[in-house]
Amino acid sequence: MDDNQGWAESARDLWEELVYGEGLFRVFRLLIGILVVVGLLWSLFVFRQLVALGQSNPPAFSDGTQAQSEEIAKLDALVQSYRNQALIRSGSGQLAELAQAAGRSPFTEPPSLTASVATASKAESALPVEVPPPNLLVKAVMVLGNASVAVVDIDGVGQNLVVKPGYAFSGKRGKIVSINPEKLVFLWNGKRQETLATSLLGGF
């Protein structure tokens, strides 16, 4: 019982010294007061910042959304251009035209593929078809002075034909130009062609 009263009395004395004491206790009270004032000021500052943040207007996202939509449109156009180039390089010109038309107007009916194919077929039919020259097999070459003749087989014309320079065949598409023991030269659609010759008789 006396111990409890001793502790209580000591605590009461210490509190009185802190509150009413002079010297070191006064400086301690002053520091505690300064800390309390600084804490109050800091709390007020933080509270004011929170209030100002709550009252501020939300950031506008319209500009960012518009810029993002423009970037998406540019990327879509780039992808569409790449697909068209890939189709053109793969030889599908009609599909590239249809894809390009559908990309410009996605809700309209694309042009008729049949019409595009018909136009392409007409353009191809208008181009001249180049026929390869027939196979010429020179069996013999005979040279007498400045004159020369040859025995040849021409596919689609005949076999064992005796020809000389100036001889025309295949509807005048082909024409013999010169004959010598080494080769036979002829024109086919105006282009020079050569065939190796086999000489049986030469210079008689």
C-alpha positions as CSV (number, residue, x, y, z in Angstrom):
1,M,0.0,0.0,0.0
2,D,2.8,2.3,0.8
3,D,4.6,1.4,-2.4
4,N,1.5,2.3,-4.4
5,Q,1.3,5.7,-2.7
6,G,5.0,6.2,-3.3
7,W,4.7,5.7,-7.0
8,A,1.6,7.9,-7.2
9,E,3.3,10.6,-5.3
10,S,6.4,10.4,-7.5
11,A,4.3,10.6,-10.7
12,R,2.3,13.6,-9.3
13,D,5.6,15.4,-8.4
14,L,7.0,14.7,-11.9
15,W,3.8,16.1,-13.5
16,E,3.9,19.2,-11.4
17,E,7.6,19.7,-12.2
18,L,6.8,19.4,-16.0
19,V,3.9,21.8,-15.8
20,Y,5.1,24.3,-13.2
21,G,8.8,23.7,-13.0
22,E,11.5,26.1,-14.0
23,G,14.8,25.7,-15.8
24,L,15.1,22.5,-17.9
25,F,11.4,21.7,-17.5
26,R,10.5,25.1,-19.0
27,V,12.6,24.4,-22.1
28,F,11.0,21.0,-22.4
29,R,7.5,22.5,-22.2
30,L,8.5,25.1,-24.9
31,L,9.7,22.3,-27.3
32,I,6.5,20.3,-26.8
33,G,4.5,23.4,-27.6
34,I,6.5,24.2,-30.7
35,L,6.0,20.5,-31.9
36,V,2.3,20.7,-31.3
37,V,2.0,24.0,-33.2
38,V,4.0,22.7,-36.2
39,G,1.9,19.5,-36.3
40,L,-1.3,21.5,-36.4
41,L,0.0,23.7,-39.2
42,W,1.1,20.7,-41.2
43,S,-2.2,19.0,-40.7
44,L,-4.0,22.1,-42.0
45,F,-1.8,22.3,-45.0
46,V,-2.4,18.6,-45.9
47,F,-6.1,19.0,-45.4
48,R,-6.2,22.1,-47.7
49,Q,-4.3,20.2,-50.4
50,L,-6.8,17.3,-50.2
51,V,-9.7,19.7,-50.5
52,A,-8.2,21.5,-53.5
53,L,-7.5,18.1,-55.2
54,G,-11.1,17.0,-54.6
55,Q,-12.5,20.2,-56.1
56,S,-10.2,20.2,-59.2
57,N,-11.8,19.3,-62.6
58,P,-11.1,15.9,-64.1
59,P,-8.6,16.0,-66.9
60,A,-10.0,16.2,-70.4
61,F,-9.5,13.0,-72.4
62,S,-11.1,14.3,-75.6
63,D,-7.8,15.4,-77.2
64,G,-6.1,12.1,-76.3
65,T,-9.0,10.1,-77.6
66,Q,-9.0,12.0,-80.9
67,A,-5.3,11.6,-81.3
68,Q,-5.6,7.9,-80.6
69,S,-8.4,7.5,-83.2
70,E,-6.3,9.3,-85.8
71,E,-3.4,6.9,-85.1
72,I,-5.7,3.9,-85.4
73,A,-7.0,5.3,-88.8
74,K,-3.4,5.7,-90.0
75,L,-2.5,2.2,-88.9
76,D,-5.6,0.8,-90.7
77,A,-4.7,2.6,-93.9
78,L,-1.1,1.3,-93.7
79,V,-2.3,-2.3,-93.2
80,Q,-4.7,-2.0,-96.1
81,S,-2.0,-0.6,-98.3
82,Y,0.3,-3.5,-97.4
83,R,-2.4,-6.0,-98.2
84,N,-3.0,-4.4,-101.5
85,Q,0.7,-4.5,-102.4
86,A,0.9,-8.1,-101.3
87,L,-2.1,-9.0,-103.6
88,I,-0.6,-7.1,-106.5
89,R,2.8,-8.8,-106.1
90,S,1.2,-12.2,-106.0
91,G,-0.5,-11.5,-109.3
92,S,-4.1,-10.9,-108.0
93,G,-4.6,-7.4,-109.4
94,Q,-8.4,-7.8,-109.5
95,L,-8.5,-8.8,-105.8
96,A,-6.3,-5.8,-105.0
97,E,-8.7,-3.5,-106.8
98,L,-11.7,-5.0,-105.0
99,A,-10.0,-4.8,-101.6
100,Q,-9.1,-1.2,-102.2
101,A,-12.6,-0.3,-103.3
102,A,-14.1,-2.1,-100.2
103,G,-11.7,-0.2,-98.0
104,R,-12.8,3.1,-99.3
105,S,-16.6,2.3,-99.0
106,P,-17.1,-0.7,-96.6
107,F,-20.9,-0.5,-96.8
108,T,-21.3,-0.3,-100.5
109,E,-21.4,-3.2,-102.9
110,P,-18.0,-3.9,-104.4
111,P,-17.5,-3.8,-108.2
112,S,-18.4,-7.0,-110.0
113,L,-15.6,-9.5,-110.1
114,T,-17.0,-10.9,-113.3
115,A,-16.7,-7.5,-115.0
116,S,-13.1,-7.2,-113.8
117,V,-12.2,-10.7,-115.1
118,A,-13.9,-9.9,-118.4
119,T,-12.0,-6.7,-118.8
120,A,-8.8,-8.5,-118.0
121,S,-9.5,-11.3,-120.5
122,K,-10.2,-8.7,-123.2
123,A,-7.0,-6.9,-122.5
124,E,-5.1,-10.2,-122.6
125,S,-6.8,-11.2,-125.9
126,A,-5.9,-7.9,-127.4
127,L,-2.2,-8.7,-126.8
128,P,-0.5,-10.7,-129.7
129,V,0.2,-14.3,-128.8
130,E,3.8,-15.1,-129.7
131,V,4.1,-18.5,-131.3
132,P,7.4,-20.3,-130.9
133,P,9.3,-21.3,-134.0
134,P,9.0,-24.9,-135.2
135,N,11.7,-27.4,-134.8
136,L,14.0,-27.6,-137.9
137,L,16.2,-30.7,-138.4
138,V,18.9,-30.1,-141.0
139,K,19.7,-33.5,-142.6
140,A,22.0,-32.4,-145.4
141,V,23.6,-29.3,-146.8
142,M,24.9,-28.9,-150.3
143,V,27.0,-26.0,-151.5
144,L,27.9,-25.3,-155.1
145,G,29.8,-22.1,-155.6
146,N,27.7,-19.3,-154.2
147,A,24.5,-21.4,-154.2
148,S,23.5,-23.6,-151.3
149,V,20.5,-25.9,-150.6
150,A,19.6,-28.0,-147.6
151,V,17.4,-31.0,-146.9
152,V,15.4,-30.3,-143.7
153,D,12.4,-31.6,-141.7
154,I,10.1,-28.8,-140.4
155,D,7.5,-29.6,-137.8
156,G,4.1,-28.9,-139.1
157,V,5.3,-28.3,-142.7
158,G,6.9,-31.5,-144.0
159,Q,9.9,-33.8,-144.1
160,N,12.8,-34.1,-146.5
161,L,12.1,-30.6,-147.9
162,V,14.7,-29.2,-150.2
163,V,15.1,-25.5,-149.3
164,K,17.3,-22.6,-150.3
165,P,17.7,-19.0,-149.0
166,G,14.4,-17.2,-149.5
167,Y,12.2,-20.2,-148.8
168,A,9.1,-19.2,-146.8
169,F,7.1,-21.6,-144.6
170,S,4.3,-21.6,-142.0
171,G,2.3,-18.9,-143.7
172,K,5.4,-16.7,-144.3
173,R,6.1,-16.5,-140.6
174,G,9.4,-18.2,-141.3
175,K,11.9,-17.6,-144.0
176,I,15.3,-19.2,-144.7
177,V,18.0,-16.5,-144.8
178,S,21.3,-18.4,-145.3
179,I,22.6,-21.9,-145.5
180,N,26.2,-23.1,-144.9
181,P,27.9,-26.3,-143.8
182,E,27.9,-25.2,-140.1
183,K,24.4,-23.8,-139.6
184,L,21.1,-22.8,-141.1
185,V,19.8,-19.3,-140.4
186,F,16.2,-18.3,-140.7
187,L,13.8,-15.6,-139.5
188,W,10.7,-16.4,-137.4
189,N,8.3,-13.4,-137.0
190,G,11.2,-11.1,-137.8
191,K,13.5,-12.6,-135.2
192,R,16.8,-14.4,-136.2
193,Q,17.0,-18.1,-135.4
194,E,19.8,-20.6,-136.0
195,T,20.0,-24.3,-136.4
196,L,23.1,-26.5,-136.6
197,A,23.6,-28.1,-140.0
198,T,25.0,-31.5,-141.0
199,S,26.9,-31.2,-144.3
200,L,26.9,-34.3,-146.6
201,L,28.2,-32.6,-149.7
202,G,30.3,-29.4,-149.7
203,G,31.9,-27.4,-152.4
204,F,31.3,-29.6,-155.5
